[in-house]
C-alpha cells in the first residue's frame, strides 16, 4: 500500500472510530431511550447483512459493541464483496448516526416548495395518504398514481401500489443511466449486460474503457477485478476527455473530444475488419449480417476519425491491433452512466459490435453468462387488471424501451396525456438531482394531488412532498432477498443489526400498514417480514436460520462460458449476433450505427460533463459525516492553461453559468492538465438546497441544476445530458 493510500485509509478508519465513539451519547437521546433495545447485549456481536449505500449490494458484516454500531466490513463468503468493502460501504456506519436524517412522519403545512411541516403519527400519515389515494382512484382511476423507485427496498411498496391498481412504475436508472447501454447490447446479442455487469475483468488480457471511470465509479467487484487485471499485466486502453484514475493505469490514454466516442469505435472496427483481425470463426458461427455491416463501416477510417475525435490515426490503428492481439480476452467495457448525447443506444450498440468482432461475448476475459439461484416468490393474490396503457411511452414512441421511462411519466403528469397522473410515490431517489431539467420536475409536481416521499434523509424531493415517511437505514431493517444474477449463484439476506434511533420504520412495514389502511390487507397474508422471508426460503429448500447466521448461502457452480457448456443462445430475431439489425431497419432506424457530429461549445464556453466519487453515492451521502469527511464538497475541473488565461487558481471559488442563464452555487476550481480545454468536469450530487441537510447545505455545486437541456434517445427515450455548456464566472462577480 502506498504511503498516500495508507494515509487515506487511516483517515477513513479514524473518522469511523470518531463517529462510533460519539454513538454512546447519541444512543442516550430521549428518542433512542424509547426505542426497543433488542441488541443491547454486552460485548461484540458480528451480524451479517448486505450493503445499501449503492446498488451493488455487497455482503457485509456489521460489528455491534455493547449495543452500539461499531464498524462495517466485507463478508468473506460473499462473491460480490469478497471480504472487502469500498469506502462508501465501510462508511455506512455514518448513515446510522447521521443527525440530519429524518426522524418522524411529516405532513406539509404550507405551499409546496416551502419546507414547513407538522410531525404526525404513523397512523395519521397513512390515513392522509389513503384518503388522497381513494379520491384519486374515484376520480381518475388507480393508474393515475405512479411510483419512482431506486433499489430493492421499493419492492414491497410496489406490491402495495400494484394491489391498489397502479401500473406506472419507473426508475431513473433506466432512462438516465444504463438504459441506452442495455438497449444497444440487447439489439446486438439479445440480452443486456445486467446489473452487476457480466464483465469478466479479472481474466481480461486487454481492457478498454470509454468514459468509464473504474476506481472513481466505485463498483466494488469490478474495481477489485480491475486491480487484478492491472496486476497480471493486462493492457489497459482508456478513451476519456479527462485523465481519470483508470487512465493512470493505461498503456494507451486517448484524450478524446467529448461527444465523439462513436466515431472512435467505428474507426476501431474499420481497422479490425479491413485488416482481417476479427475472430473469423466466431463471427461466421454466431453472426448475422456481417457483410452488410462491413460495407457500412468501410468509410470510417482512422483518417476520417482524426478530425472528429482528436486521436491520431496511428494511435487508432495501434490500439485496434492491441485489442485484436488479445482476443477473445479483450473486454470493451459497456460502461454504466451511458445517457450522454441522445444517440446513446447506437453508441452502445457500436461498443457491443466491437466486442462481437473480438469474440468476447460468452468467452473468458470478456462477458460471462450470469447464473442465479431459484428462489420462488410469495404466492400473492392476483393484482387488478387495467385497460389503460402505461403513460411513459404513448403509442410506442420509443420502440425499444423495455423498461418504463421516468421523464415519460413526468411529461404525462404535466400534459395529462394519455391520461392525468395525480399521485407520485418516490422511494429512495432524489428526482430533483436525478432527472434533467429541474423546472420540468417542479412543474409536474405542482400538478399532483399527492406526493409521498420515502427516504432516510430530507432530500430536495422530500422538500416538495405532501407526506414524508422516514425510513430506517439498511443497518436497521430487513429487506427482500437478494437473489443476484452473477458469476456464482447465491442468495443474500439484509437484516437489522441495530435499532432505529427514532420513529423510522422499514419499507416493508410501511407498505403493509398502508395496504391495511387502504383495505388491501389480504395482499399481505404474512404476519411479518421474517415469516415472508422464511416462506420463500423454505420453497427453495433453504434454511432461514442458516441465512441469518451466515448472510450468504451459495448455490451449486454452473457453467458461465460457452466452452464450459453455457448455452450460446441469442434472443434476437435471427437467433444470432446481429451485426446488421433488420429490426432497427424495419423501425426506421440505422441498422448499423451512423456517426453524427455533436454540437460545438459556443465561444468562451465549455461542455459540462460529470461523474462519480469513490466516497459518495449520487446525492444520497453528503450528510454522512464519515463520507463527507473524505469529500465535503465537489470541485470543477478546468484545464490548467484555460485557468491561467482566466487568472484562476486551484482553490478559487467560481460560479458556472449555463446557456440558459442558470447560475450554479459557488464551487472551487481544480486547475489541472488532466482535462481537455473544451470541457469542465464536476462530481455529481453536491450543491444541496434542502435546509434539512444542515451539514451538506449549499456545499459545492449541483451539475443537475445546470442540466436544463437534454437530448432524447429516439430508440428508448433516454435523456442525454452532456449537451449543456457553461461559462466560468469569478465568485467576486456575485458579491
C-alpha positions in Angstrom: 0.0 0.0 0.0 1.5 3.4 -1.0 2.0 6.0 1.8 -0.6 8.2 0.3 -3.2 5.4 0.1 -2.2 4.4 3.7 -2.9 7.9 5.0 -6.3 7.9 3.3 -7.1 4.6 4.7 -6.1 5.7 8.2 -8.2 8.8 7.8 -11.3 6.8 6.9 -10.7 4.4 9.8 -10.2 7.3 12.2 -13.4 9.0 11.0 -15.3 5.8 11.5 -14.0 5.4 15.1 -14.8 9.1 15.8 -18.4 8.6 14.7 -18.7 5.3 16.6 -17.2 6.9 19.8 -19.9 9.5 19.7 -22.6 6.8 19.4 -23.0 6.4 23.1 -24.2 10.0 23.6 -26.4 9.6 20.5 -27.9 6.4 21.9 -28.8 8.2 25.2 -31.0 10.7 23.5 -34.7 10.7 24.6 -35.8 9.2 21.2 -33.2 6.4 21.4 -34.3 5.6 25.0 -37.8 4.9 23.8 -36.6 2.5 21.0 -36.7 -1.2 21.8 -33.2 -2.3 22.9 -33.2 -5.7 21.2 -29.4 -5.7 20.7 -28.1 -4.2 24.0 -26.0 -7.2 24.9 -22.5 -6.6 26.2 -19.5 -7.4 24.1 -19.2 -7.5 20.4 -21.7 -9.1 18.1 -21.0 -9.7 14.4 -24.1 -9.7 12.3 -24.1 -10.3 8.5 -26.2 -8.2 6.1 -25.7 -6.6 2.7 -25.0 -3.0 1.9 -27.3 -0.4 0.5 -25.0 2.6 0.0 -25.2 1.7 -3.7 -27.0 -0.8 -5.9 -24.1 -3.3 -5.9 -25.5 -4.9 -2.6 -22.2 -6.2 -1.3 -22.3 -8.7 1.5 -21.1 -7.2 4.8 -20.7 -7.9 8.5 -21.6 -5.3 11.0 -19.9 -5.2 14.4 -22.0 -4.0 17.3 -20.2 -3.3 20.6 -22.2 -3.1 23.8 -25.3 -2.5 21.7 -23.8 0.3 19.7 -22.9 0.1 16.0 -19.1 0.0 15.7 -18.0 -0.8 12.2 -19.0 -2.5 8.9 -16.7 -4.8 6.9 -17.0 -7.1 3.9 -18.3 -10.6 4.3 -15.5 -13.0 3.1 -18.2 -15.5 2.0 -19.9 -13.0 -0.4 -18.8 -13.3 -4.0 -19.6 -9.6 -4.6 -17.5 -8.0 -1.8 -15.1 -10.9 -1.4 -14.5 -9.7 2.2 -13.7 -6.1 1.2 -16.0 -3.1 1.0 -15.4 0.1 -0.8 -15.0 3.4 1.1 -18.8 4.0 0.9 -19.6 0.6 2.3 -17.1 1.0 5.2 -18.6 4.4 5.8 -22.1 3.0 6.1 -21.9 3.4 9.8 -22.3 7.1 9.3 -25.8 6.6 7.8 -27.0 5.3 11.2 -25.5 8.2 13.2 -26.4 11.0 10.7 -28.0 13.7 12.8 -29.7 15.2 9.7 -31.7 12.1 8.9 -35.5 12.1 9.0 -36.9 11.1 12.4 -40.7 11.1 12.2 -43.5 11.2 9.6 -44.2 14.7 8.3 -47.3 16.3 6.6 -47.0 19.5 4.7 -48.5 22.6 6.3 -47.6 25.1 3.6 -47.5 25.5 -0.2 -45.2 23.1 -2.0 -41.6 24.3 -2.1 -41.7 25.7 1.4 -40.3 23.4 4.0 -43.0 23.9 6.7 -44.1 20.6 8.3 -46.1 19.1 11.1 -44.8 15.9 12.8 -47.6 13.4 12.9 -48.1 9.8 14.0 -47.8 6.9 11.5 -51.5 6.3 11.7 -52.2 10.0 10.8 -49.8 9.8 7.9 -51.3 6.6 6.4 -54.8 7.9 6.9 -53.9 11.1 5.0 -52.3 9.2 2.1 -55.1 6.6 1.9 -57.8 9.4 1.7 -55.9 11.1 -1.1 -55.5 7.8 -2.9 -59.1 6.9 -2.6 -60.0 10.3 -4.1 -57.6 9.9 -7.0 -58.9 6.4 -7.7 -62.5 7.5 -7.6 -61.9 10.5 -10.0 -59.1 9.3 -12.3 -58.6 5.6 -11.7 -55.7 3.9 -9.8 -53.4 4.1 -12.8 -53.1 7.8 -12.1 -50.8 7.0 -9.1 -47.2 6.4 -10.3 -44.1 5.4 -8.5 -40.4 6.2 -8.9 -38.0 3.9 -7.0 -34.4 3.0 -6.8 -33.1 -0.2 -5.3 -34.5 -3.4 -3.8 -36.2 -1.6 -0.9 -39.0 -0.4 -3.2 -40.3 -4.0 -3.8 -43.0 -4.0 -1.0 -44.3 -0.5 -1.8 -44.6 -1.6 -5.4 -46.6 -4.6 -4.3 -49.0 -2.4 -2.3 -49.5 0.0 -5.2 -50.0 -2.8 -7.7 -52.6 -4.2 -5.3 -54.3 -0.8 -5.4 -54.3 -0.9 -9.2 -51.3 1.3 -10.1 -49.4 0.3 -13.3 -46.9 3.1 -13.8 -43.5 2.4 -12.2 -40.1 3.7 -13.3 -36.5 4.1 -12.1 -34.1 6.8 -13.1 -31.5 4.0 -13.6 -33.1 3.2 -17.0 -33.6 6.5 -18.9 -30.9 8.5 -17.0 -28.2 5.8 -16.7 -27.9 2.3 -18.0 -30.9 2.1 -20.4 -29.1 3.1 -23.7 -26.4 0.6 -22.9 -28.8 -2.2 -22.2 -30.8 -1.5 -25.4 -27.6 -1.4 -27.5 -26.5 -4.7 -26.2 -29.9 -6.3 -26.4 -30.3 -5.3 -30.0 -27.0 -7.0 -30.7 -26.8 -10.1 -28.5 -30.5 -10.4 -27.4 -29.5 -9.7 -23.8 -28.3 -6.8 -21.9 -25.2 -6.8 -19.6 -27.1 -6.9 -16.3 -26.5 -5.3 -13.0 -24.0 -6.1 -11.7 -22.5 -6.2 -15.2 -21.4 -9.7 -16.6 -17.9 -8.5 -17.2 -15.0 -10.9 -16.6 -12.5 -8.2 -15.9 -10.2 -10.3 -13.8 -9.4 -12.6 -16.7 -9.2 -9.9 -19.4 -5.9 -9.5 -21.1 -6.9 -6.2 -22.7 -9.5 -3.9 -21.0 -10.9 -0.9 -22.9 -12.6 1.8 -21.0 -14.5 4.6 -22.9 -15.6 7.2 -20.4 -15.9 4.5 -17.7 -14.1 5.6 -14.5 -13.3 2.4 -12.6 -11.8 3.5 -9.3 -13.9 6.6 -9.1 -17.2 4.9 -10.1 -16.7 2.6 -7.2 -18.4 -0.7 -8.1 -16.7 -3.0 -5.7 -16.3 -6.2 -7.5 -15.2 -4.5 -10.8 -12.7 -2.4 -9.0 -11.1 -5.4 -7.3 -11.0 -7.2 -10.6 -9.5 -4.2 -12.3 -6.7 -4.2 -9.8 -6.2 -7.9 -10.5 -6.1 -7.3 -14.3 -3.5 -4.5 -13.8 -1.6 -6.8 -11.5 -1.3 -9.6 -14.1 -0.2 -7.2 -16.8 -3.4 -6.7 -18.8 -3.2 -3.9 -21.4 -5.4 -1.0 -20.4 -6.8 1.4 -23.0 -8.7 4.4 -21.9 -10.5 6.9 -24.1 -11.7 9.8 -22.0 -11.7 13.7 -22.1 -10.3 13.5 -18.6 -7.2 11.7 -17.3 -9.1 9.6 -14.7 -7.7 7.3 -12.1 -8.2 4.4 -14.5 -6.3 6.3 -17.2 -3.3 6.5 -14.9 -3.1 2.7 -15.2 -3.3 2.7 -19.0 -0.8 1.7 -21.7 -2.8 3.9 -24.1 -4.6 7.0 -22.9 -6.7 8.7 -25.7 -7.9 12.2 -24.7 -10.9 12.1 -26.9 -13.0 15.1 -27.8 -16.3 14.9 -25.9 -19.2 13.5 -27.9 -17.1 11.6 -30.5 -16.9 8.2 -28.9 -19.0 6.6 -31.7 -16.5 7.9 -34.3 -13.6 6.3 -32.5 -15.4 2.9 -32.1 -16.4 2.9 -35.8 -12.8 3.6 -36.7 -11.5 0.8 -34.5 -14.0 -1.6 -36.1 -12.9 -0.4 -39.5 -9.3 -1.3 -38.8 -10.2 -4.7 -37.3 -12.4 -5.6 -40.3 -10.1 -4.1 -43.0 -7.0 -5.9 -41.7 -8.9 -9.2 -41.1 -8.1 -9.1 -37.3 -11.6 -10.1 -36.1 -12.5 -13.5 -34.8 -13.5 -15.0 -38.1 -14.6 -18.4 -36.7 -16.8 -16.8 -34.0 -18.3 -14.3 -36.4 -19.1 -17.0 -39.0 -20.6 -19.3 -36.4 -22.7 -16.8 -34.4 -23.0 -13.6 -36.6 -25.8 -12.3 -38.8 -25.5 -9.6 -41.5 -21.7 -9.3 -41.2 -21.2 -8.5 -44.9 -23.7 -5.6 -44.8 -22.1 -4.4 -41.6 -18.6 -4.5 -43.1 -19.8 -2.4 -46.0 -21.5 0.1 -43.8 -18.3 0.9 -41.8 -15.9 0.9 -44.7 -15.7 4.7 -44.9 -15.0 5.2 -41.2 -11.2 5.1 -41.5 -8.8 6.4 -38.8 -8.0 9.3 -41.1 -11.7 10.2 -41.2 -11.9 9.8 -37.4 -8.9 12.0 -36.6 -10.5 15.5 -37.1 -13.6 14.3 -35.3 -12.0 12.7 -32.2 -8.6 14.4 -32.0 -7.0 11.0 -31.9 -4.2 10.4 -34.4 -4.7 7.7 -37.0 -1.6 5.8 -35.9 -2.9 5.6 -32.3 -6.3 4.4 -33.5 -4.6 1.6 -35.5 -2.2 0.7 -32.7 -5.0 0.4 -30.1 -7.2 -1.6 -32.5 -4.4 -4.0 -33.2 -3.7 -4.3 -29.5 -7.4 -5.3 -28.9 -7.2 -7.9 -31.7 -4.0 -9.3 -30.4 -5.6 -10.4 -27.1 -9.0 -11.6 -28.5 -11.2 -13.1 -27.2 -9.9 -12.0 -23.8 -10.4 -8.4 -24.8 -13.2 -6.6 -23.0 -14.5 -3.3 -24.2 -16.4 -2.2 -21.1 -20.0 -1.3 -21.7 -19.9 1.5 -19.0 -22.8 2.4 -16.8 -23.9 6.0 -17.0 -24.5 5.9 -20.7 -27.1 8.7 -21.3 -24.9 11.4 -22.7 -25.7 12.8 -26.2 -29.0 11.5 -27.4 -27.6 8.8 -29.8 -26.5 6.7 -26.9 -28.2 3.4 -27.8 -26.4 3.4 -31.1 -23.2 4.3 -29.4 -23.6 1.4 -27.0 -24.6 -0.8 -29.9 -21.3 0.1 -31.5 -19.5 -1.0 -28.3 -21.4 -4.3 -28.4 -20.5 -4.8 -32.1 -16.8 -4.2 -31.3 -17.0 -6.9 -28.6 -18.7 -9.2 -31.1 -15.9 -8.7 -33.6 -13.4 -9.7 -30.9 -15.4 -12.8 -29.9 -15.7 -11.7 -26.3 -19.4 -12.4 -25.6 -19.6 -15.7 -23.7 -15.8 -16.1 -23.5 -13.3 -15.9 -20.7 -11.9 -12.5 -20.3 -14.9 -11.0 -21.9 -18.6 -11.4 -20.9 -19.8 -14.4 -18.9 -23.3 -15.9 -18.8 -24.7 -14.9 -15.4 -26.3 -17.5 -13.2 -28.7 -17.3 -10.3 -30.4 -19.5 -7.6 -34.1 -20.4 -7.9 -36.0 -18.9 -5.0 -39.8 -18.8 -5.5 -41.7 -15.6 -4.9 -44.5 -15.3 -2.4 -48.0 -16.6 -3.6 -49.9 -13.3 -3.5 -53.4 -12.8 -4.8 -53.6 -11.6 -8.4 -53.4 -7.9 -9.0 -56.3 -5.9 -10.5 -56.2 -5.8 -14.3 -56.2 -2.5 -16.2 -57.5 -1.5 -19.6 -55.4 1.7 -19.7 -52.0 1.8 -21.3 -48.9 3.0 -19.4 -48.3 6.7 -19.6 -44.5 6.8 -20.1 -44.3 5.7 -23.8 -47.5 6.5 -25.5 -48.1 4.7 -28.8 -44.6 3.1 -28.5 -42.9 6.4 -29.4 -39.6 4.9 -28.3 -40.0 1.4 -29.7 -37.0 -0.3 -28.0 -37.7 0.9 -24.4 -38.1 -2.3 -22.5 -38.5 -0.5 -19.1 -40.5 2.5 -18.1 -39.2 6.0 -18.8 -39.1 8.4 -15.9 -39.3 11.5 -18.0 -42.3 10.0 -19.8 -44.2 9.8 -16.6 -43.1 13.3 -15.8 -44.4 14.5 -19.2 -47.7 12.8 -18.7 -48.0 14.5 -15.3 -47.5 17.9 -17.0 -49.8 17.3 -20.0 -52.4 15.0 -18.7 -51.9 12.8 -21.7 -52.7 10.0 -22.4 -54.5 10.5 -19.0 -53.8 12.5 -15.9 -51.2 11.4 -13.4 -52.2 12.9 -10.0 -50.2 11.0 -7.4 -46.5 10.2 -7.1 -44.7 7.9 -4.7 -41.0 8.4 -4.6 -38.8 5.8 -2.9 -35.0 6.3 -2.3 -34.4 8.5 -5.3 -33.9 12.3 -5.3 -35.7 13.2 -8.5 -34.6 16.9 -8.3 -31.0 15.7 -8.8 -31.7 12.5 -10.8 -33.8 13.9 -13.7 -32.7 16.6 -16.1 -34.4 20.0 -16.2 -35.4 20.7 -12.6 -38.1 23.1 -13.7 -40.0 20.4 -15.6 -39.9 18.2 -12.5 -41.3 21.0 -10.3 -43.9 21.8 -12.9 -45.1 18.2 -12.8 -45.2 18.2 -9.0 -47.4 21.2 -9.0 -50.0 19.2 -11.0 -50.2 16.5 -8.4 -52.8 15.9 -5.8 -50.5 13.7 -3.7 -46.7 13.4 -3.5 -45.4 10.9 -1.0 -41.6 10.6 -0.4 -40.0 7.7 1.5 -36.4 8.5 2.3 -33.8 8.4 5.1 -32.7 12.0 4.7 -34.5 15.2 3.9 -33.6 15.3 0.3 -34.7 18.0 -2.2 -37.6 15.9 -3.5 -38.8 15.4 0.1 -38.9 19.2 0.4 -41.7 19.2 -2.3 -43.7 16.3 -0.8 -47.1 16.4 0.9 -46.1 13.5 3.1 -42.6 12.4 4.1 -42.1 8.9 5.6 -38.8 8.4 7.4 -37.3 5.0 6.5 -34.9 3.2 8.8 -31.4 2.8 7.2 -30.3 -0.5 5.8 -28.5 -1.5 9.0 -31.8 -1.2 10.9 -34.1 -3.3 8.8 -34.9 -6.4 6.8 -35.3 -6.1 3.1 -36.3 -8.5 0.3 -33.9 -11.4 -0.5 -31.0 -10.6 -2.9 -31.1 -13.4 -5.4 -28.4 -11.9 -7.7 -27.5 -12.9 -11.3 -23.7 -13.2 -11.1 -20.8 -15.4 -12.0 -21.7 -17.5 -8.9 -25.3 -18.2 -7.7 -26.1 -17.2 -4.2 -28.9 -15.8 -2.0 -28.2 -13.0 0.5 -30.0 -11.5 3.5 -30.3 -8.0 4.7 -31.2 -8.0 8.4 -31.2 -5.4 11.2 -28.1 -5.1 13.2 -29.1 -2.1 15.4 -32.4 -0.4 16.2 -33.6 2.8 14.5 -32.9 5.7 16.8 -36.2 7.5 16.5 -39.5 6.6 14.8 -38.1 5.5 11.5 -39.7 2.3 10.1 -38.6 -0.3 7.4 -40.2 -0.1 4.0 -41.9 -3.5 4.3 -43.7 -2.3 7.5 -44.8 0.9 5.7 -46.1 -1.0 2.7 -48.0 -3.5 4.8 -49.6 -0.8 7.0 -50.6 1.4 4.0 -52.2 -1.7 2.4 -54.2 -2.3 5.5 -55.3 1.3 5.7 -56.4 1.1 2.0 -58.4 -2.0 2.7 -55.9 -4.3 1.0 -54.8 -6.4 3.9 -55.4 -9.6 2.1 -52.4 -8.8 -0.1 -50.3 -9.3 2.9 -51.2 -12.8 4.3 -47.9 -12.9 6.2 -47.6 -11.6 9.7 -44.2 -10.0 9.4 -41.1 -9.9 7.2 -39.5 -12.9 8.9 -42.5 -15.1 8.0 -42.3 -13.8 4.4 -38.6 -14.5 4.1 -38.9 -17.9 5.8 -41.7 -18.9 3.4 -39.7 -18.0 0.3 -36.6 -19.7 1.5 -38.4 -22.9 2.5 -39.8 -23.1 -1.0 -36.2 -23.3 -2.2 -35.2 -25.8 0.4 -33.1 -23.3 2.2 -32.8 -22.5 5.9 -33.7 -19.0 7.2 -31.8 -19.6 10.4 -28.7 -20.5 8.4 -29.0 -17.5 6.2 -29.4 -15.2 9.3 -26.2 -16.7 10.7 -24.1 -16.6 7.5 -25.7 -13.8 5.5 -24.9 -15.7 2.3 -25.9 -19.2 1.0 -24.1 -20.2 -2.2 -25.6 -22.3 -4.9 -24.0 -25.0 -7.0 -21.5 -23.8 -9.6 -22.8 -23.6 -13.1 -21.1 -23.1 -16.5 -20.7 -19.4 -17.4 -18.7 -19.5 -20.6 -19.6 -21.1 -24.0 -16.7 -23.5 -23.9 -17.8 -24.7 -20.4 -21.2 -25.5 -21.5 -23.1 -22.3 -21.1 -25.7 -22.1 -23.9 -24.6 -20.0 -26.9 -28.1 -18.6 -27.4 -29.0 -15.1 -28.7 -32.6 -13.8 -28.2 -32.6 -11.8 -31.4 -35.0 -12.2 -34.3 -32.2 -14.1 -36.2 -31.1 -16.1 -33.3 -27.6 -14.8 -33.8 -25.4 -11.8 -33.0 -26.9 -9.1 -35.2 -24.2 -7.1 -36.9 -26.9 -5.7 -39.2 -30.2 -5.2 -37.4 -33.3 -5.8 -39.5 -35.5 -4.8 -36.6 -33.8 -1.4 -36.4 -34.2 -1.0 -40.2 -37.9 -2.0 -40.1 -38.5 0.6 -37.3 -36.9 3.3 -39.4 -33.5 3.4 -37.7 -30.0 2.8 -38.9 -29.3 -1.0 -38.9 -25.6 -0.2 -38.3 -24.6 2.8 -36.2 -24.0 6.0 -38.0 -22.0 8.9 -36.6 -23.5 12.3 -36.1 -21.2 15.2 -35.1 -22.2 16.8 -31.7 -22.8 20.5 -31.3 -19.7 22.6 -30.5 -19.5 24.7 -27.4 -20.3 28.4 -28.0 -17.2 30.7 -28.0 -15.9 31.0 -24.4 -18.0 28.2 -23.1 -17.2 24.6 -22.0 -19.1 21.4 -22.3 -20.3 20.3 -18.9 -19.5 16.6 -18.0 -20.0 14.9 -14.7 -19.1 11.7 -12.9 -18.8 9.9 -9.6 -16.6 10.0 -6.5 -15.4 6.8 -4.8 -16.7 8.1 -1.4 -20.2 9.2 -2.4 -23.3 7.7 -4.0 -25.3 10.2 -6.2 -26.8 12.8 -3.9 -27.6 10.4 -1.1 -24.5 10.5 1.1 -23.3 14.1 1.5 -24.8 14.3 5.0 -23.0 11.1 6.1 -20.3 12.5 8.4 -17.9 9.7 7.7 -18.0 10.1 4.0 -18.2 13.9 4.0 -15.0 13.9 6.0 -13.4 12.4 2.9 -15.1 14.8 0.5 -17.1 17.7 1.8 -17.7 19.5 -1.4 -17.0 19.0 -5.1 -14.7 20.9 -7.4 -14.9 22.0 -11.1 -12.0 20.6 -13.1 -10.7 23.2 -15.6 -7.8 22.8 -17.9 -4.8 24.5 -16.4 -4.0 26.5 -19.5 -7.6 27.8 -19.7 -7.5 28.6 -15.9 -4.3 30.7 -16.4 -6.0 32.6 -19.2 -8.9 33.4 -16.8 -6.5 34.2 -14.0 -7.9 31.3 -11.9 -6.0 29.1 -9.5 -6.9 25.9 -7.7 -9.0 26.7 -4.6 -10.5 29.8 -6.1 -14.3 29.9 -5.9 -16.3 30.4 -9.1 -19.8 30.0 -10.4 -20.9 28.3 -13.5 -23.5 29.8 -15.8 -25.2 27.7 -18.4 -26.5 28.5 -21.9 -30.0 29.3 -20.4 -28.5 31.8 -17.9 -28.9 29.4 -14.9 -26.1 30.0 -12.4 -24.7 27.5 -10.0 -23.8 27.7 -6.4 -20.1 28.6 -5.8 -17.7 25.8 -6.4 -13.9 25.5 -6.0 -11.6 25.4 -9.0 -9.3 22.4 -9.7 -6.9 23.7 -12.3 -5.3 20.6 -13.9 -3.6 19.3 -17.0 -5.8 16.2 -16.6 -8.7 17.5 -18.7 -9.2 18.8 -22.2 -9.6 22.6 -22.7 -13.0 22.3 -24.3 -14.9 20.8 -21.2 -15.2 21.0 -17.5 -15.9 18.2 -15.0 -17.8 18.0 -11.7 -18.7 15.2 -9.4 -22.4 14.7 -9.3 -24.6 15.0 -6.2 -23.5 18.2 -4.4 -24.9 21.7 -4.1 -27.8 20.7 -1.9 -30.6 23.2 -1.4 -32.6 21.3 1.2 -32.3 23.2 4.5 -32.9 19.9 6.4 -29.5 18.7 5.1 -27.7 21.1 7.6 -24.3 19.5 7.1 -24.4 19.4 3.2 -26.4 22.6 2.6 -25.0 24.6 -0.3 -21.6 22.9 -0.2 -20.3 22.6 -3.7 -22.3 23.0 -6.9 -25.1 20.9 -8.5 -24.5 19.7 -12.0 -28.1 18.7 -12.1 -29.2 22.3 -11.5 -27.2 23.3 -14.7 -28.7 20.5 -16.9 -31.6 22.4 -18.3 -31.4 20.8 -21.7 -31.3 17.1 -22.7 -31.3 15.2 -26.0 -33.8 12.3 -26.1 -32.6 8.9 -27.5 -35.1 8.1 -30.3 -34.7 4.3 -29.7 -35.6 4.1 -26.0 -36.3 7.6 -24.6 -33.0 8.0 -22.6 -32.0 11.6 -21.7 -28.6 12.6 -23.0 -27.4 15.2 -20.5 -23.9 16.1 -21.7 -25.4 18.7 -24.1 -25.1 21.7 -21.7 -22.5 24.3 -21.9 -21.2 26.6 -19.2 -19.1 29.7 -18.8 -17.0 30.4 -15.7 -17.6 33.5 -13.6 -15.4 34.5 -10.6 -17.2 34.4 -7.3 -16.4 38.1 -6.7 -18.8 38.9 -9.6 -21.6 37.7 -7.4 -20.7 39.6 -4.3 
